Amino acid sequence: MYLEFLGLRERPFSITADPAFLYLSRRHREALSHMVYGVRERKGFIEITGEIGTGKTTLCKALLRHLDPETKTALILQPTFSELQLLQAVVQDFGMHPMRSNRLGLFNQLNQFLLEQAERGHNIVLVIDEAQKLSFRLLEQIRMLSNLETDKQKLIQIVLVGQPQLRQTLNLPALEQLRQRIGVRYHMTPLERDELHTYIEHRLRIAGSDGTLEWASEAVEEVYQHSQGIPRLINHLCDRCLLACYVLRTKRVDRELVRRSYQELGGELLGQGGRLG
């Protein structure tokens, strides 16, 4: 409802994982570089972790856009499957129709696909988001996928992306074989204080801002204090600030407006079992 008033084409602080809005902070840039390096160098397993709301899902989608056309990809966003369902989902996301209804048949189908792609010089990448939700049995099945290889190279690169619990799970003795195969690791952290103003300006620009909205420096600092640099919390708070601008008929975000927005939004999130600040 505030778009026309503030001279915007679309909502700049939506919490959907839209890679068009991805702001590559120093940490995001490093994480993406680690992912691309692991894929191109065929390191097998890549582990990326980060706190809730740090932009991991957006980064996954950005990775898929960043890779060259010779790299075939599959993205699993919510891996709450049985072992059979996970294999079916992987096969389908690589563009195939599952030819068998059992795990052995699906493994063979996937292996044949990987061999054909390798002959064409194609790299294959499987990205699993929210990987901290994977059970031991599913993680062991994923490890078995990494056994699909030729004498010279891995046939599939597997990127596991998740919350810090993923790192804790992979450190368990029962998963030592999988852990030993992880060739690249990186832990994402929130935006730093000096990046927040650029982050806000970046998202406003992508949303088509006409430049009439003013964001005071003390307001930016107030946003940082309440969000601690976590992008999802930044987006929640900034979106509420824009709504407040519309209600108050102002095109300037100051410290008081941020505080008022935080108080309103904080109560809503806490009422839903969430957290802000």
C-alpha positions as CSV (number, residue, x, y, z in Angstrom):
1,M,0.0,0.0,0.0
2,Y,3.0,2.3,0.4
3,L,4.6,1.7,-3.0
4,E,3.1,4.6,-4.9
5,F,3.5,7.1,-2.1
6,L,7.2,6.3,-1.6
7,G,8.0,6.0,-5.3
8,L,8.7,2.3,-5.4
9,R,8.0,-0.4,-8.0
10,E,7.9,-3.3,-5.6
11,R,8.5,-4.0,-1.9
12,P,12.2,-3.6,-1.2
13,F,12.2,-5.5,2.1
14,S,10.2,-8.6,1.3
15,I,11.4,-11.7,3.2
16,T,11.0,-14.0,0.3
17,A,14.3,-15.5,-1.0
18,D,14.6,-13.4,-4.2
19,P,18.2,-13.6,-5.6
20,A,17.5,-10.4,-7.5
21,F,17.7,-8.5,-4.2
22,L,20.8,-10.4,-2.9
23,Y,23.2,-8.0,-1.3
24,L,26.7,-9.5,-1.3
25,S,28.1,-8.4,2.0
26,R,31.7,-9.4,2.7
27,R,30.5,-12.6,4.4
28,H,28.0,-13.4,1.6
29,R,30.7,-12.8,-1.0
30,E,33.1,-15.1,0.8
31,A,30.4,-17.8,1.2
32,L,29.4,-17.7,-2.5
33,S,33.1,-17.8,-3.5
34,H,33.6,-20.9,-1.4
35,M,30.5,-22.6,-3.0
36,V,31.6,-21.8,-6.5
37,Y,35.2,-22.9,-5.8
38,G,33.9,-26.2,-4.3
39,V,31.7,-26.9,-7.3
40,R,34.2,-25.9,-10.0
41,E,37.1,-27.8,-8.4
42,R,34.8,-30.8,-7.8
43,K,35.4,-31.1,-4.1
44,G,32.5,-33.5,-3.5
45,F,30.9,-32.1,-0.4
46,I,30.6,-28.4,0.5
47,E,29.2,-27.4,3.9
48,I,27.7,-23.9,4.4
49,T,26.2,-22.9,7.7
50,G,24.7,-19.7,9.2
51,E,22.3,-18.5,11.8
52,I,18.6,-18.2,11.1
53,G,17.8,-15.3,8.8
54,T,21.3,-14.7,7.4
55,G,20.2,-15.3,3.8
56,K,21.3,-18.9,3.2
57,T,18.3,-19.8,1.0
58,T,18.8,-16.6,-1.1
59,L,22.5,-17.6,-1.5
60,C,21.6,-21.1,-2.7
61,K,19.4,-19.6,-5.4
62,A,22.2,-17.1,-6.3
63,L,24.6,-20.0,-6.7
64,L,22.5,-21.6,-9.2
65,R,22.4,-18.4,-11.3
66,H,26.1,-17.9,-10.9
67,L,27.2,-21.3,-12.4
68,D,27.9,-21.8,-16.1
69,P,25.4,-23.4,-18.4
70,E,27.5,-26.6,-18.5
71,T,26.7,-27.2,-14.8
72,K,23.5,-29.1,-14.2
73,T,21.8,-28.4,-10.9
74,A,19.1,-29.6,-8.5
75,L,17.9,-27.7,-5.5
76,I,16.1,-29.3,-2.5
77,L,14.6,-26.6,-0.2
78,Q,12.9,-28.7,2.4
79,P,14.5,-32.1,2.8
80,T,11.8,-33.6,5.1
81,F,11.5,-36.8,3.1
82,S,11.9,-40.5,3.5
83,E,15.0,-42.0,1.9
84,L,13.0,-43.1,-1.1
85,Q,11.2,-39.7,-1.5
86,L,14.6,-37.8,-1.3
87,L,16.0,-39.9,-4.2
88,Q,12.8,-39.3,-6.2
89,A,13.0,-35.6,-5.5
90,V,16.6,-35.4,-6.6
91,V,15.9,-37.4,-9.8
92,Q,12.9,-35.2,-10.7
93,D,14.8,-31.9,-10.0
94,F,17.5,-33.0,-12.4
95,G,14.7,-33.2,-15.0
96,M,14.1,-36.9,-15.1
97,H,11.1,-39.0,-14.5
98,P,11.7,-41.6,-11.8
99,M,11.8,-45.0,-13.6
100,R,11.8,-47.1,-10.5
101,S,9.9,-47.1,-7.2
102,N,12.8,-48.5,-5.1
103,R,16.1,-47.0,-3.9
104,L,18.3,-49.3,-5.9
105,G,16.5,-48.6,-9.1
106,L,16.7,-44.8,-8.5
107,F,20.4,-45.0,-7.6
108,N,21.1,-46.8,-10.9
109,Q,19.0,-44.3,-12.9
110,L,20.9,-41.4,-11.2
111,N,24.2,-43.0,-11.8
112,Q,23.5,-43.5,-15.5
113,F,22.4,-39.8,-15.7
114,L,25.7,-38.7,-14.1
115,L,27.8,-40.9,-16.4
116,E,26.1,-39.5,-19.4
117,Q,26.6,-35.9,-18.2
118,A,30.2,-36.6,-17.4
119,E,30.8,-37.8,-21.0
120,R,29.4,-34.4,-22.2
121,G,31.7,-32.5,-19.9
122,H,29.0,-31.4,-17.6
123,N,29.4,-30.9,-13.9
124,I,26.5,-31.9,-11.6
125,V,25.5,-30.1,-8.4
126,L,22.9,-31.0,-5.8
127,V,22.1,-28.2,-3.3
128,I,20.2,-29.2,-0.1
129,D,18.9,-26.2,1.9
130,E,17.8,-26.6,5.6
131,A,20.2,-29.6,5.7
132,Q,20.1,-29.5,9.5
133,K,16.8,-31.3,9.2
134,L,18.3,-34.3,7.6
135,S,18.2,-37.5,9.7
136,F,21.3,-39.8,10.1
137,R,19.8,-42.2,7.6
138,L,19.3,-39.5,5.0
139,L,22.8,-38.1,5.5
140,E,24.2,-41.6,5.1
141,Q,22.2,-42.0,1.9
142,I,23.6,-38.6,0.6
143,R,27.1,-39.9,1.4
144,M,26.4,-42.9,-0.7
145,L,25.5,-40.5,-3.6
146,S,29.0,-39.2,-3.4
147,N,30.3,-42.7,-4.2
148,L,29.1,-42.2,-7.7
149,E,32.4,-41.3,-9.4
150,T,34.9,-42.2,-12.1
151,D,38.6,-43.0,-11.6
152,K,39.4,-39.3,-12.2
153,Q,36.6,-37.2,-10.7
154,K,33.5,-37.0,-8.6
155,L,30.3,-37.2,-10.7
156,I,28.2,-35.1,-8.3
157,Q,29.0,-32.1,-6.1
158,I,26.8,-31.9,-3.0
159,V,26.2,-28.6,-1.2
160,L,24.8,-28.9,2.3
161,V,23.4,-25.6,3.6
162,G,21.9,-25.2,7.1
163,Q,21.8,-23.7,10.5
164,P,24.7,-24.3,13.0
165,Q,23.1,-27.5,14.2
166,L,24.2,-29.0,10.8
167,R,27.8,-28.5,11.8
168,Q,27.2,-30.0,15.2
169,T,25.5,-33.1,13.6
170,L,28.3,-33.6,11.1
171,N,30.8,-33.6,14.0
172,L,29.2,-36.7,15.5
173,P,31.4,-39.8,15.5
174,A,28.7,-41.8,13.6
175,L,29.1,-39.4,10.6
176,E,32.9,-39.4,10.4
177,Q,32.9,-41.0,6.9
178,L,30.8,-38.1,5.6
179,R,32.7,-35.5,7.5
180,Q,36.0,-36.6,6.0
181,R,34.6,-36.1,2.6
182,I,33.7,-32.4,3.1
183,G,36.2,-30.4,1.0
184,V,34.9,-26.9,1.6
185,R,33.4,-25.4,4.8
186,Y,32.2,-21.9,5.5
187,H,30.1,-20.3,8.3
188,M,28.1,-17.2,7.4
189,T,27.7,-14.4,9.9
190,P,25.3,-11.3,9.9
191,L,26.0,-8.0,8.2
192,E,28.5,-5.8,9.8
193,R,27.4,-2.3,11.1
194,D,29.2,-0.4,8.3
195,E,27.3,-2.5,5.6
196,L,23.8,-1.8,6.7
197,H,23.3,1.6,5.0
198,T,24.6,0.1,1.7
199,Y,22.3,-2.9,2.2
200,I,19.2,-0.6,2.6
201,E,20.1,1.6,-0.4
202,H,20.8,-1.5,-2.5
203,R,17.3,-3.0,-1.9
204,L,15.6,0.3,-2.4
205,R,17.4,0.7,-5.7
206,I,16.5,-2.8,-6.9
207,A,12.9,-2.0,-5.9
208,G,12.9,1.0,-8.3
209,S,13.1,3.8,-5.7
210,D,12.8,7.3,-7.3
211,G,15.1,8.7,-4.6
212,T,12.6,10.7,-2.6
213,L,12.8,8.4,0.5
214,E,15.4,9.7,2.9
215,W,16.9,7.3,5.5
216,A,18.7,9.2,8.3
217,S,22.0,7.8,9.5
218,E,20.7,7.6,13.1
219,A,17.8,5.6,11.8
220,V,20.2,3.1,10.2
221,E,22.1,2.7,13.5
222,E,18.8,2.1,15.2
223,V,17.9,-0.6,12.8
224,Y,21.3,-2.3,13.4
225,Q,20.8,-2.2,17.2
226,H,17.5,-4.0,16.9
227,S,18.5,-6.5,14.1
228,Q,22.2,-7.1,14.9
229,G,22.7,-7.3,11.2
230,I,20.5,-10.3,10.5
231,P,19.0,-9.7,7.0
232,R,15.6,-11.2,7.8
233,L,15.1,-9.1,10.9
234,I,16.4,-6.0,9.0
235,N,13.8,-6.7,6.3
236,H,11.0,-7.1,8.8
237,L,11.8,-3.8,10.6
238,C,12.5,-1.8,7.4
239,D,9.3,-2.9,5.8
240,R,7.4,-1.8,8.9
241,C,9.2,1.5,8.7
242,L,8.0,2.1,5.2
243,L,4.4,1.3,6.3
244,A,4.8,3.9,9.1
245,C,6.0,6.4,6.5
246,Y,2.9,5.9,4.5
247,V,0.6,6.2,7.6
248,L,2.4,9.3,8.9
249,R,2.7,10.8,5.3
250,T,6.4,11.3,5.6
251,K,9.3,10.4,3.3
252,R,11.9,10.5,5.9
253,V,12.9,7.6,8.2
254,D,14.3,8.9,11.5
255,R,15.3,7.2,14.8
256,E,11.9,7.8,16.4
257,L,10.1,6.2,13.5
258,V,12.4,3.1,13.7
259,R,11.8,2.8,17.4
260,R,8.0,3.1,17.0
261,S,8.1,0.4,14.2
262,Y,10.2,-1.8,16.3
263,Q,7.9,-1.7,19.2
264,E,4.9,-2.5,17.0
265,L,6.7,-5.3,15.1
266,G,8.4,-6.7,18.1
267,G,5.1,-7.3,19.8
268,E,3.7,-9.1,16.8
269,L,6.7,-11.3,16.3
270,L,6.9,-12.2,20.0
271,G,3.2,-13.0,19.9
272,Q,3.9,-15.5,17.1
273,G,6.8,-17.1,19.0
274,G,9.4,-15.2,17.0
275,R,12.3,-12.9,18.0
276,L,13.4,-9.4,17.0
277,G,16.4,-7.8,18.6
